[in-house]
Amino acid sequence: MARIKYYYDTETCKYERVKVKSQDVILNFLGLASMIVVVSVGLLMLYNAYFESPKELMLKNEVAEMEYYYQSLQEKVDELEKVVASLEDRDDDIYRVVLGADPIDPAVRNAGIGGVDRYEEIKNKSLDHEKVIVSLSEDVNKLRRKMYIQSKSYDDIVELAENKVKMFAAIPAIQPISNQELIRLASGYGYRIHPIYKVKKLHTGIDFSAPIGTPIYATADGTVSKAKVRFSGYGKTVEIDHGFGFKTRYAHMHDFEVKEGQQVKRGQIIGYVGNTGLSTAPHLHYEVIRNDKKINPVHYFFNDLDPEEYEKVIELASIENQSLGGDK
């Protein structure tokens, strides 16, 4: 029961009862309510500043869990990247070297996948962790592409390995004429004095001096692609396509023992030394061509020379002298 309040009225000299107006009650109530709201809001803000709500705790745990799994997946992707990189190195530096194949162009291995934005669907969803998801997706797709290219490379290597006997037989590996005393090599590959113009020009093969009629041998298995007679330049010429990017050319010949389209074996006689075309003395001009590029034939005499003989041939081929013939 509310206490009754009185006040002393000086005019009547009596204690009069205090009459509370309803307006005052309402104002007092509103004031108290306002104070309670302000205090409550302040306490709530203070609580939120130092304490997390159950929902915030749940979301924070979910984020931490996602970050953990992302980090775990990223570490696994990095480990797989290292494994694939190791396979690529062994592929390029061992398998392909042994089998005589060119390494895969790094631009092919590291090529991206062109076309439309592959991650547009993820970006359109406006996810909170969009960058993380896109980054991991890019790494996975890049790894998937590398693995596909590597698997195709192994298919190529298996095919090369199955054909290695044919391939080794197709690599020029002997001298084109008998040269046991190592006295036949007259001029090597490189810039030499042209026998007609008397200026230095690139000599794209090796000249073997020998009497007319000396047998000429195919230096590897293959198919005769050319057997032509010219009255200048290379003169009578035989060209053999050995496959696997290898070709050999035999110029200034006296006569042929083969015809175009004929299959030949390493060591088979294909013709005889002559003095035809642009030639100043009886000799054989011999060229090795790989992937349409003329290369130094001296590096392809490993089957019929021991190490000392090979060093001697290298020394003789490096002498800058005059060639015995030319193609022009």
Secondary structure, 3 states (H helix, E strand, C coil): CCCCCEEEECCCCEEEECCCCHHHHHHHHHHHHHHHHHHHHHHHHHHHHHCCCHHHHHHHHHHHHHHHHHHHHHHHHHHHHHHHHHHHHHHHHHHHHHCCCCCCCHHHHCCCCCCCCCCHHHHHCCCCCHHHHHHHHHHHHHHHHHHHHHHHHHHHHHHHHHCHHHHHHHCCCCCCCCCCCCCCEEECCEEEECCCCCCEEEECCEEEECCCCCEEECCCCEEEEEEECCCCCCCEEEEEEEECCEEEEEEEEEEECCCCCCEECCCCEEEEEECCCCECCCEEEEEEEECCEEECHHHHCCCCCCHHHHHHHHHHHCCCCECCECCC
